[in-house]
């Protein structure tokens, strides 16, 4: 096998110096190789494929040398794989399980029998693909789902193409659901074709191997590169890709505008059973497919690779809307889309009922995961942002596969029954049942104004901790960027989005709502937290002071609420507006005419909004903090000095002063306000609206009465 490090269609990432540091540790080299392969989405998607190595180790009971296989465990991802994500098994025990194998109709019972082969009791549970690696003799094995290879594997005459392309150096095994029998078939293929460098699995993926981690890595890249070269050489030979373009896309900014307008409506439909988080992409590969003449023929066929449709459902929903459709009349738009969603749900129910077995799990959510809008882009909806994003990545992979297969032959998808047997596989159902239960705010999107620090950031963190995704917004772009870095470090990229927003600027408010729609599908919770404070006597208060307080606190709260509830009404699934007001809305204090009266206006505006929005199941509630000093912009500038002067104390004495005047003698922290917001939004108070929750340590003059 000649070795090259020059590739056009895949990334060569191997670092000899890094690998040299791991020399002698085959498991470490397995992890290194796996991470490199998983870093290139052209090779495999998140969670797709698996890798393994075999080595000699000491049996902990006998002290004798035994062969041990380390392989990616159940539910792992090779791109982020660590040793804790590997399963370790005795190879001889695994192979001896064929002595008790009762045939393909008893496939699932073999998974529990893998436990008799466990070498490292602390390792991950073995996956269903374990025997596929175990029965092959090679030291290092890669099983991936590369688009270029699956395009050939999913082609009508894929076996013939594979034979001719590789001159017999790559074997072929027809489609079969992964399991013990498929492992035996791989071994049989190898026995019948000694010397081959890999095996193509029909409609599924690719197996490649090597005597070392590096040889396996290079072999994998070379085989995939050859597949990709072959596809590239054939694009256009049979005619235009996907039959040519049927329509043109809107301009990029118009696509985003249209998608932001439509996403909340789609999210409402897709959340009819469970609240879903959305994702939007207008990737050029997606646009090429959805704008094509062949979309109508190919989209209903569904995907081929089981990893694809497990995350994208059996087929997408294609919208019959013009790219430049006027989406402003929401009622009319919903009337137009309702039949499409009803038809999709019926299609899915028929698919389930026609394919189900006596012991099949109950039907799952019948709403689409993938929604295609020709001329605009692709929407995906799932239980969280990561799952929705990954679904989009997988459907993009499916598009690549269809494109390649159509270029060289004719695309074939899995038969409906085969697809069902994968989707409703009892082992997959068991895996789903083992997953953690959803948190209180799972599937919810929150937008928090003034969330780059202090109270706002604490609220956003609390919401993410409880399962929500958040749009962090602040007028200070530098501070907002820092908050984004903190959230990325704490929670990961799929939990938040950033929107620079001055609440006195209607254009920036709408832009923030568009961000929420494009990133997550809409918004369920808006927390009006942005604020400022000016403490002056009546004589010293200027027109500028007065207007600024009312513009930010009152008009800002109103216009953010106006924009957010317009999105909520599009979704039609209710929502929460939580306004961070103040004890000063109820208490008359010195040097506080402008700020205190603006806070009172905020409080009553909340009541007015609660009355108007109740019919749409949108709750409006108030949290009244007092003296939250920690990391708060309110205490910057002259506010602290003004309050200290009003009370005849120093600035340093303010925290203790505020605590001592409370009934509980407690300082109030940002987390206390965050907990109050969660109390309103977390579900226990979902029949509460127009209420005020004081979080001030107990200030008797602020009691609501």
N, C-alpha and C positions, 0 to 999 in steps of 0.2 A: 504494500500500500504506500503510494507516494504521499509525502506530507507537505502541505502548503499552508502558509499563514496569510495568503492573500485571498480575500473574499469580497464579493460585491453585494450579495443579498443577505448576508448574516454578519454579525459582529464577532471578530476574533478578539477576545478579552483576556486571554491567558497571559499571566505575568510570571515569567520564569523565576524571578527573584522571590516572589511571594510563594510560588509552589515549592521552591527549594527550602523555604522555612518549614514547610509541612512534610518534607520528605520523610518516609518511614511511617507516617500516620495515615493509613489508607482511609480511615473514616473522615479525618480532617480534609483530605484531598477530595473525597466524595462530596463533602459539604461545599468546598471551594468550587468544584466543577458545577455542582447543582446551582449555586448562586449565580455563576456566570451565565449558564444556560437560561435561567429564569429571568435574567436582566434584559433579555432580548425578546420582546413580544412577538417577533416573527417566528420564534422557535416554539414558544408555548405561552399560554395565557396564565393569569393568576390561578393558582390551584391546579393547573393542568399538568398531566404527565407525572412521571416519577423516575427516580434514579436509584441505583444500588451499587454496592461493592461486596465482594466476598473476600474473606481473609482467614488466616489461621489464628486461633486464640486458645487459651487454656480453659478447659472445662472447669468451672469453679468447684465441682463436686469430686471429679476424678483426677484433676490436674493434667489430663491428657490433652494433646492437641486436637482441636476439632475445627471444622470449617463453619464459619459464621457469616451470615448475610446481613448487612445493614441496608435498610431500604426506607425511603420516605414513608412515614406512617399515615394513617387514615386522616384525611382532611387537611393535610399540610400543603405548603406551597414551596416549590424548589427555589424560587427567587429569594425567599426570606428564611430558608431552612437553617435550623441549628441542630445540634446533636440531640437536643430534647425532642425534636420532631421526627427522629428516626426510630424504626423498629429493628430489633436485632433477633435473629432466629437461627437455630441449629439447621444447617442445610440438610443433613441426612434425615433428621426427623421430619422436616417439611416434605421432602421427597417421598418419605415412607408413607405419607398420608394417602398416596394413591392406592395403598393396600386396603384402605377402608372406604375409598370413593365409590359411591353407589350409582353414579351416572349423573347426566346433566340435569335431570329433573330434581336432583337433590343438591344442586350447587350451593345453595345458601348455607346449608348445615356445615360446610367445610370451613367457613369463616371462624366459627367458634373453636374448631379443631386446630386452627393455627396456634391457639394458646398452648397446645402441647409442645410446640416447637420454640417457645420463647427462650432466648438465651439470656438477655438482660431484662430482668423483671421490672426495672425502672424505665424501660424504653416505651415508646409510643405504641398504641394498638396497631397491629398490621392492617393494611388496606386490602381490598379485594384483588388488587393487582399483584399481590405478593407471589403467587405461584407462577405468574408470567415471567418473573425474574428468576425464581428459584429453580425452575427446571432447565434453564439455560446455563451452560457451564462457565460462562465468561466471568472474569474477575470484576469488570466494571460494565454496567449496562445503563443506557439512557432510553427511556420511553417518553417521547414528546408528541405534541400535537401541532406540528408546524403547518402553516397555511399551505405552503408549496407542496408538501408531501400529501396532505389531506386532499388537495385539489386533484391529485392523481388517484388517490385512494377512493375518492368519491366519483370519479369519472366512470361512465358506463362500461368502458373497456380498460379500466385501470390496471387489471392484472397483466394484460397484453402490453400496455405502455411501460409498466414497471420492468417487465422481462426484457423488452427491447432497449429501454433507456440505460439499464444497468448491465445489459448483456448477461443476465442470470446471476449477478452478484448480490441482488436483493431478492429475498424470498417473498412469498405472498400467502396470507391466510385470510380467508373470507371473513366477512363481518360476523362477529358473535359477541354477545354480551361478555364483558370481562368476568373471569372466574377461574375455577380450577381446571375446567375442561379446556379453556383457551390456553392455559399454561401448557397443557399436554400437547395441544396442537402446535404451539410454537416449537416445542422440542421435536415433534415429528417433522415439521418443516425443515428444521436444522439437520436432522438425521438424513432426510431425503436430499438435502442440498448442502453437503459438506463444503466448508470454505466460504460460504456467503458472509457478507459483512453487515447484514441487517435484514429485517423482515418488515414488509409493509402490511398493515392491518386494514382490510377493506373498510372504507368509510370512517376510519377511526384514527389512525396515527402511525407512528414509526418506532421500530425498535432498532437500536444500533449498539455496538459494544467495542470493547478493546481490552487488552491485557493490563493496561495501566489507565489511570484516570485521564492522563493526557491523550493517550491513543483513542480512548473512547470519545473524548471531547472533539478531537480532530475528525474522527470518523463521522461523528454526528454532523458537524458543520459541513464536511465535504458532501455527504449524501443530500443534505437539505439544499446546499448551494447548487448541486447538479439538477435537482428538481426545479428550483427557481429559474435557473438558466434555461431549462427546457420550456417552462411556461412563457418566459419573456420572449423567447425565439418564436413562439407560436401566436402571440397576441396579434390579432388583426388578420391572420391568414384565412380564417373562416368568415371574416367580415368584421364590422365594427364591434367593439366590446359591448356586451349586453345588448346587441342589436342596434346600437346607436342611441343618441340622446333624443328623447321625446320632447323635453322641455329644457329651458334654461333656468338656472338658479337665480334667485334674487341676489342683489348685491349683499356683501357680508353684513353691513350694518342693518340693512332691511331684514335679513334673515334673523338676526338677533332680536330685532324689534318685534317681528311677527311671532317668533318663538316665545318671547317673554309674555306677549299678550295671550297666547294660547295655552301655555303650560299649566296655569292654575285650573283652567277648565278641564283639561285632560286629567290632571291630578285628582280633581273631584270625582270624575268617572272611575278612575282606577282605585280610588279609596272607598268604593261602595261597601267593601267587606272589611278591609284593614287600611289604616292610614299609611300611605306610601310616600316615599321620598323620590324625587325625580332627578334626572340628569339629561342634559341636552348636548348634542354634538352635531356640527355641520362639517365634519371631516370630509376632505375631497373624495375619499374612497366611498363614503356613504352617499354623497351627492351624485357621484357617477352612477351608482346603482339605482337610487330612488328616482332619478330623472330619466331612466332608460326605458326603451321600448319593451325590454324583457322583464321589467319589474312585475307586471301583472301575471306573468307565467311562473316566475321563479319564487316570488315571495311566499305564495301559499304552500309551496313544496316543503318548506321548513329546512332545518339544517341536517347535516349528516353526522358529524362528530358528536358523540353523546355528551361530552363536556360542554358543547355549544348549547344544545337545546335544554339541558338541565338548568341553564341560567337564563335562557331567552324564551322559554315555552315553545310549543310545537310550531308556531308560526307567528309572524307579526300582524298587527293591524295597520292597514294602509288607508290613510285618510283621503277622502275624495273632496279636497278643498283646493281651490286655486292658490298658487303661492302668494298672490297679492290680495287674497280674499279680505274683505272688510270684516274684521272680527270685533267691532265695537259694540254690536248689538248682542249682548251675552245671552239673552233669552232665546233669540233666534238661532244663535250658534249652538246652544245646547239642544234645541229641537232638531237641528240638522245632524248632530253627532249621536244623539240617543239611539237611532236605529242601527248605526254602525257598531256601537258597543253592545247592544242587545244581540245583534247577529254574531258577534265574536263570542260572547258568553254562551250562546246556544251552540255554536260550533265546538267550543271547548267541552261543553257538557255532553254533546253527542260523541265526541272523541273519547271521553271518559267512559260513557255508558256502553259504547260499542267494543271497547278494548278491555274493560275491567275483568278481573278474576274474582272468584268467590272470596278470596282473602285480601283483596286490594284495599289499601287505605282509603279513607273517605276522600271525595273530590276536594281539591284545594281551590284557592281563589281563582275564579274563572276569568278575571280581567287580564288584558294583555300586559306583557312586560315591555315589549318593543312596539313603538308606534312610529310609523314612517310618514313624513309629510313631504311629498315631492316638491322640489324647488326650495325647500327650507332646511330640513335636517331630520334627525332621529331623536326621539324622546324614549327614555327607558324609566320604568318605575319599579321600585322594590322596597324591601323593609327598611333599608338604610342607604346612605349615599354610596358606600363602598360597593354594595351589592348591585345598585343601579349602575354605577360607573363600570363595574366589571361586566355586567350584562351588555353594555354598549360595546365594550372591547370585544366580547365574544361574538356579538353579531357582526361587528366589523370583520372579525376573522372569518365568519361564515360567508360574508360578502366576498372576501378574498378567495375563498375556496370555490364559490360558485363561478367567479370570474375565471379562475384558472381551469376548472373542469370544463367550462363552456368553450374555452379557447382551444383545448386539445381534443375534446370529445363531446360528451353530453353529461350535464350534472345529474346525479341521482341522490335523492335523500333517503333516509332510513324509512322503511315501511312504518305506517302508523302504529301497528301492534308492537314492533320492536322499540319504537320511541316510547310508547306507553310503558312497556316493561322496564325500561330504564328509569323513566320519570317517577313511576310508582313502585319501584323496586322496594321490597320490604326492608332491605338493608339500608337503602337511602332514607326510608321513613324512620328507621331506628336512629339513624344519624341525626335527622331533624329533631326527633324527640329528645335527644340528649343535649341539644343546644340550650343555652341559658334562656329563661323566660324573658320576654320583652320588659324593659323598664317602663316606668310611668309615662315618660315623655317620648318613648320610641315612636318613630314615624312623624314626629312633630318638628316644625320649622319655626324658630324664634328669631325675631329681629329686635335687637336691644340698642337703643340710641345712647350715645355717650358711653360706649362700652370699652374704650381703650384703657380705662383704669377705674379705680375706686369701686363704687356701688355697681356700676354697669358691668364691669369685668367680672365681679363676683357673681352677679346674676347669670351671666353667660356661662361661666364655669359650672354653676349649679345645674343649669339646664342640660349642658353636655353630660355632666355626671349622671343625670337621670335619663339619658338616652336621646335627647334632642340634637338637632344640628342648629347652628346659630349663624346669623349674619351679624358680625361685629361692625358697628358704624360709629364714626366719630369725625368731627370736623378737623381734628389734628392728625394729618396724614402720617407724620413721623411717629407719633404715639400709637396710632392704629397699626402701623407696620410692626412695631415692637410687640403689640398684643398678639398679632398674627403669628409671629415667631414663637411666642410663648405657647399659644394653643397648638401649633404644629408640633412642638416638642412634647407637650403633655398628652395630646389626644390624637394627633395625626391629621393629614391633609383633608380627610373626608368628613371632618366634623364642623368646619367653619368656612365662611367666606368673608371677604372684607368689602366695605362700601364707605368711601369718604362721603360724609353727609353733614351739611349744615342744615339744621331743622328749620331755618328761615328761608331756605332756598328750595322752591318747589321742584325745580329741575333735578336737583341732587336727591330729593326725596323719591321722585319717580325712578331715578336711576338705581337707587338702593332697592326698591321693590322689584325692578327688572333683574337685578343681581340675584335676589332671593328666588325669583321664578326660574331663571336660567340655571342656577346652581342646584336648586333643591325642588323646584316645581311650584313654589308658592310660599305662603306664610300662614302660620296658625296662631302665633303668639307675637304680639308687639308690646314691648315695654318702653314706654316713654320715660326715659331716665335723664336725657340731656338737660342740663340746666346751668344756671349761673346765679350768683347772689350779689346784691349790692346793699350795704347797710349804711343808710344815711338818714339824717334828720329830715323833716319836712322841708325846712328851709334850704338844705343843701342838695336835695334831689332835683336833677335837671330833666329837661325834656328827653335828652339822649338816654339818661338812666332809665326813665320810665318806659320809653319805647323799646329799649333793648330787653328789659325784663318781660314785657308783655309779648314781644315778638318771639322770644325764645321759649318762654314757659307756656304761654297760652296759645298763641297762634301756632307755634311749633308743635305742641301736643295735638292741636286740632288737625293740622294738615297732614301730619304723619298718620294719625288715626284715620283720616279720610282716605288716604292712599292705601293703607294696609287693609282696611275693611272692604275696599273695592276689590282687592285680590281675594279676600276671604269669601266675599259674596260670589265671585266667579267659581270658587271651589265648591261652595254649597255644603261645607261640612262643619260649619261653626267656627269658633275661634275665641281667643282671649285678648283683651286689651288691658294692660296693667299700667297704671299711671303712678309714677313715683312723685308724690306731692310733698307734703311737709306738715309737721306739727303746727307750723306757722299759718296754715290754712284755717286753723281753728283758734289759735291763741293770739291775743293782741299784745305785742311787745314793743319796746321803744325802738326808735330809729329804723323802722321796718315797713313804712307805708307802701312803698313800691313792691318790694319782694312779697310781703305778707298778703297784700291784696291780689297779686298775680297768682299766688298759691291758692287763695280762696277761689279764684276764678277757675283754676285747674280742677279743683275738687268738684265744683258744681257742674263744670263742663262734663266731667266724668259721669255724673248722675244723668245729665241730659242725654249723653251718648248711650248710656245703658238702656234708657227708655226706648230710644229709637232703634237700637240694634238688636234688641231681644228677640224680635220675630225671626231674625236670621241665625239664632242660636250663638250670637256673638256676645260674650260676657264682658262687662267693663267694670273693673274694680280698682281700688286705690290702696296703695301702701303709703302710710305717713311715717317717714323716719324723723329722727331728730338728732342733730349733733354727730353725724357720722364723719369723723375727721380723717380717718385712715385713707391715704392715697386719693384724696378727693380734690378735684379742681376747684370746688366751691370755696375751699379754705385758702386757696391761693389769692394773691392780690391783697386787697384791703379788707376783705370780709372779716377775717379773724380779728384784725385790729379794731374794726368797727364794733363787733360784738363785745370784745373785751372792754372797750371804752364805754359801751352802753351799760355794762354790768359793773363797771368800776374795778376791774381786775386786769391782770396781765394776760398776754396771749398764752404763756406757758401754763397758766392756771385754768385755762378754758376746759380741757378734758375732765379734770377733777370737778370743776364747777358744774358742768353739765351732768355728770354722773350723780353728784350729791343731791341735785334738785329732783331726781327721779324717785319714785316710790320704791324701786328695786335697787337703787344705788348701783346702777350698772352703766358702763360705757357701751355705746351701740357701735357695732362693727359692720362692714359691708356684707359679711356672710349672714348677719341677722336679717338684712333686707332681702338677700337672695332667698333665704328660707321662706320668708313671707310670700315672695312672688311664686315660689314653688307650691306653697299651700293653695294659692288660687288656681294655678295651672295644672297641678299634678293629678287632678281627677276627684279628689275627695270633696271638693267644693264646686263641682261642675253644675250645680243648680243655684249658684250664688252669683248675683250680679248687682251692681249699684252699691256695693259695700265698701267700707273703709276699715283697714286694719292698721292700727297704730303700732309702730315698733319704735318706742321712745323710752323704754325702761319704766314707763308709768309717769306721765305728766298729767295730773288731775285736771288742769285747766284745758287739756286737749281731748278730754273724754267726749265722744260723740253723743250728743243728746238733743 
